[in-house]
């Protein structure tokens, strides 16, 4: 494709976004003339969604949540690292200022970040980030090594990674203190499956994990 054709295509695809935006805005205003007035008044989401950056998993669309109902943070492989100021700021703001009732960590089968982490290759800047996934593998090495089918092993690592990131969320002072005070937020671990479009609830036992981790990570004082 010639450079001129590429430039024309890029401009057309760019304009398509604005056309879709105008259509969406008109639809919302037609359904509810006060929609944007209410949207501009502020947000009171019940959910904090921590998901993967994968472009195929738009949180609101797969859950049916509307604008203002979910506070969203996404990164490669839906990690919650205590030295990542970005995700820690999101958790803190969502819990202490927005008073979310639920925190969802959502991974997905076929995650490229998971597969990259298990590739014995120097990936440059990604190395320190993906090491967090390798650490999850190390914690569950016996279980994962017992799974002979590679695809099934990766899928289980996806699930275990979600569970470990839920633990990391529960370790934060903001979550512990708010839960002790108000009985929320509750932390959930979900996985999205591309093959059927459904979410799988890993049934993370929030209360048990909280009780277990507070022997060492109690930050409620």
C-alpha positions as CSV (number, residue, x, y, z in Angstrom):
1,X,0.0,0.0,0.0
2,X,1.4,3.4,-1.0
3,X,2.1,6.0,1.6
4,X,-0.7,8.2,0.2
5,X,-3.2,5.3,0.5
6,X,-2.0,4.6,4.1
7,X,-2.5,8.2,5.1
8,X,-6.0,8.3,3.6
9,X,-6.9,5.0,5.4
10,X,-5.6,6.3,8.7
11,X,-7.6,9.6,8.3
12,X,-10.8,7.6,7.5
13,X,-10.4,5.3,10.4
14,X,-9.8,8.3,12.7
15,X,-12.9,10.1,11.4
16,X,-14.9,6.9,12.0
17,X,-14.3,7.2,15.7
18,X,-15.8,10.7,15.8
19,X,-18.7,9.7,13.7
20,X,-19.4,6.9,16.2
21,X,-19.1,9.3,19.1
22,X,-21.6,11.7,17.6
23,X,-24.1,8.9,17.0
24,X,-23.6,7.6,20.5
25,X,-24.1,11.1,22.0
26,X,-27.2,11.6,20.0
27,X,-28.6,8.2,21.0
28,X,-28.0,8.8,24.7
29,X,-29.6,12.3,24.6
30,X,-32.5,10.9,22.7
31,X,-33.1,8.2,25.3
32,X,-32.6,10.6,28.2
33,X,-32.3,14.4,27.6
34,X,-30.7,14.8,31.1
35,X,-28.1,12.0,30.5
36,X,-25.1,14.2,30.1
37,X,-26.1,16.6,32.8
38,X,-26.2,13.7,35.2
39,X,-22.9,12.4,33.8
40,X,-21.2,15.8,34.4
41,X,-22.5,16.0,38.0
42,X,-20.0,13.4,39.2
43,X,-19.4,9.6,39.5
44,X,-20.5,7.1,42.1
45,X,-19.4,3.8,40.7
46,X,-20.0,0.6,42.7
47,X,-17.2,-1.3,40.9
48,X,-13.5,-0.9,40.6
49,X,-12.4,-3.0,37.6
50,X,-8.7,-4.0,37.4
51,X,-8.3,-5.7,34.0
52,X,-5.8,-6.5,31.3
53,X,-4.9,-4.0,28.6
54,X,-6.0,-6.4,25.9
55,X,-8.1,-4.5,23.4
56,X,-10.6,-7.3,23.1
57,X,-12.0,-6.9,26.7
58,X,-13.9,-3.7,27.2
59,X,-15.1,-3.9,30.8
60,X,-18.4,-2.0,30.4
61,X,-19.5,-3.9,27.3
62,X,-18.9,-7.4,28.6
63,X,-20.5,-6.7,31.9
64,X,-23.4,-4.5,30.7
65,X,-22.3,-1.7,33.1
66,X,-23.0,1.9,31.9
67,X,-21.0,5.1,32.1
68,X,-20.4,6.0,35.7
69,X,-20.9,2.5,37.0
70,X,-17.3,1.2,36.9
71,X,-14.0,2.9,37.7
72,X,-11.5,1.1,35.4
73,X,-7.8,0.4,35.5
74,X,-6.0,-1.8,33.0
75,X,-2.5,-2.9,32.5
76,X,-0.6,-5.9,31.0
77,X,-1.8,-9.1,32.6
78,X,-4.0,-7.3,35.2
79,X,-1.2,-7.0,37.8
80,X,-1.5,-5.3,41.2
81,X,2.1,-4.4,42.3
82,X,2.6,-2.6,45.5
83,X,5.4,-0.5,43.9
84,X,3.3,0.5,40.9
85,X,2.1,4.0,41.9
86,X,-0.5,4.0,39.2
87,X,-2.5,1.0,40.3
88,X,-2.0,1.9,44.0
89,X,-3.4,5.4,43.4
90,X,-6.3,3.9,41.5
91,X,-7.1,1.5,44.4
92,X,-6.7,4.2,47.0
93,X,-8.9,6.7,45.1
94,X,-11.6,4.2,44.3
95,X,-11.8,2.9,47.9
96,X,-11.3,6.1,49.9
97,X,-13.0,8.7,47.7
98,X,-15.4,6.9,45.4
99,X,-16.3,4.3,48.1
100,X,-16.7,1.4,45.6
101,X,-18.5,-1.6,47.0
102,X,-16.7,-4.2,44.8
103,X,-13.2,-4.6,43.4
104,X,-12.9,-7.0,40.5
105,X,-9.6,-8.3,39.2
106,X,-10.3,-9.8,35.8
107,X,-7.9,-11.8,33.7
108,X,-8.6,-13.7,30.5
109,X,-7.6,-17.0,29.0
110,X,-5.0,-16.8,26.2
111,X,-3.4,-13.8,27.9
112,X,-0.3,-12.7,25.9
113,X,1.3,-11.3,29.1
114,X,1.1,-14.7,30.8
115,X,2.6,-16.5,27.7
116,X,5.3,-13.9,27.4
117,X,6.3,-14.3,31.1
118,X,6.7,-18.0,30.5
119,X,8.9,-17.5,27.5
120,X,12.7,-18.0,28.3
121,X,13.7,-14.8,26.5
122,X,15.0,-11.3,27.4
123,X,12.1,-9.0,26.8
124,X,13.8,-5.8,27.8
125,X,11.7,-3.3,29.6
126,X,9.0,-5.9,30.1
127,X,11.3,-8.1,32.2
128,X,10.6,-6.6,35.7
129,X,6.9,-6.3,35.0
130,X,6.5,-9.9,33.8
131,X,8.6,-11.2,36.7
132,X,5.5,-10.7,38.8
133,X,3.9,-13.4,36.8
134,X,6.9,-15.7,37.0
135,X,6.7,-15.2,40.8
136,X,3.1,-16.5,40.7
137,X,4.3,-19.6,38.8
138,X,7.0,-20.1,41.5
139,X,4.4,-20.0,44.3
140,X,2.3,-22.6,42.5
141,X,5.1,-24.5,40.8
142,X,4.1,-28.0,41.9
143,X,0.4,-27.6,40.8
144,X,1.3,-26.1,37.5
145,X,4.1,-28.6,36.6
146,X,1.7,-31.4,37.2
147,X,-0.5,-30.1,34.4
148,X,1.0,-31.8,31.2
149,X,-1.2,-30.0,28.6
150,X,0.5,-26.7,27.9
151,X,-2.7,-24.8,27.1
152,X,-4.4,-26.0,30.3
153,X,-1.3,-25.0,32.3
154,X,-1.4,-21.5,30.9
155,X,-5.1,-21.3,31.6
156,X,-4.5,-22.3,35.2
157,X,-1.7,-19.8,35.5
158,X,-4.2,-17.1,34.3
159,X,-6.5,-18.1,37.2
160,X,-3.8,-18.3,39.8
161,X,-2.5,-14.9,38.7
162,X,-5.9,-13.4,39.2
163,X,-6.1,-14.9,42.7
164,X,-2.7,-13.6,43.6
165,X,-3.6,-10.1,42.4
166,X,-6.7,-10.3,44.5
167,X,-4.5,-11.0,47.5
168,X,-2.4,-8.0,46.6
169,X,-5.5,-5.8,46.6
170,X,-6.5,-7.1,50.0
171,X,-3.1,-6.4,51.4
172,X,-3.6,-2.7,50.9
173,X,-4.3,-0.4,53.8
174,X,-7.1,1.3,52.0
175,X,-9.1,-1.9,51.5
176,X,-8.4,-3.3,55.0
177,X,-9.4,-0.1,56.7
178,X,-12.5,0.6,54.7
179,X,-13.7,-3.0,55.1
180,X,-13.2,-2.9,58.9
181,X,-15.1,0.4,59.0
182,X,-18.0,-0.2,56.6
183,X,-18.0,-3.9,55.5
184,X,-17.0,-3.1,52.0
185,X,-15.4,-3.3,49.4
186,X,-15.4,-7.0,48.6
187,X,-12.7,-8.3,46.3
188,X,-13.6,-10.7,43.4
189,X,-11.5,-12.6,40.9
190,X,-12.9,-13.3,37.4
191,X,-11.6,-14.6,34.1
192,X,-13.0,-13.8,30.7
193,X,-13.2,-16.6,28.0
194,X,-12.9,-15.5,24.4
195,X,-14.5,-18.7,23.1
196,X,-17.9,-18.1,24.6
197,X,-17.7,-14.5,25.8
198,X,-18.5,-15.5,29.4
199,X,-17.0,-14.4,32.7
200,X,-15.9,-17.1,35.1
201,X,-16.1,-16.3,38.8
202,X,-13.2,-17.9,40.6
203,X,-15.1,-17.6,43.9
204,X,-12.3,-15.9,45.7
205,X,-13.0,-16.2,49.4
206,X,-12.4,-12.6,50.4
207,X,-13.0,-13.0,54.1
208,X,-10.8,-16.0,54.5
209,X,-7.9,-14.4,52.5
210,X,-8.3,-11.2,54.5
211,X,-8.1,-13.2,57.8
212,X,-5.1,-15.2,56.5
213,X,-3.0,-12.2,55.3
214,X,-3.6,-10.1,58.3
215,X,-1.3,-12.2,60.4
216,X,1.5,-10.5,58.5
217,X,-0.1,-7.7,56.4
218,X,-2.5,-6.2,59.0
219,X,-2.7,-2.4,58.3
220,X,-5.9,-1.6,60.1
221,X,-4.3,0.3,63.0
